[in-house]
Amino acid sequence: MENIRTQADLIKAIMSLEVKQKADGEILRQQFHTSYESMKPVNILKKTIKDAFSSPEVKDGLLNTSVGVSAGFIVKKIFESVSKGPLTGIAGTTLMMGVSKLVASNPETVKAIGNSLMGFFKKQKVSTASEPIEYEA
């Protein structure tokens, strides 16, 4: 800062410092507001969930688990529709849990089996579609 020699220089320096103080105060208010918003429990929870689900490992684990549970549920429904008995519910639930764990813990094997089944069905669809249709009059 310059040396102040006159009253005009003093007034000019005061005005300059007041403008600087006002600008610094606004920056401080904005930083406080940003910090206050980021410290709210709801925002902390949102950020944590967002960070957790943006991880590829979590996405893969969630997908594997959901596929496993879905496969187990389907097997349980098929088992319960085929077998009617007093212990069917317990056996169906046990079977569901076993299939769910098996599918969730071996996702690469399940993907390979799924891909081969899809290839088989596509092959069957192409072979039936390529056969000519003959009509008798």
HELIX and SHEET records of a PDB file:
HELIX    1   1 GLN A    7  SER A   38  1                                  32    
HELIX    2   2 PRO A   41  PHE A   53  1                                  13    
HELIX    3   3 PRO A   56  VAL A   82  1                                  27    
HELIX    4   4 THR A   88  SER A  105  1                                  18    
HELIX    5   5 PRO A  107  SER A  130  1                                  24    
END                                                                             
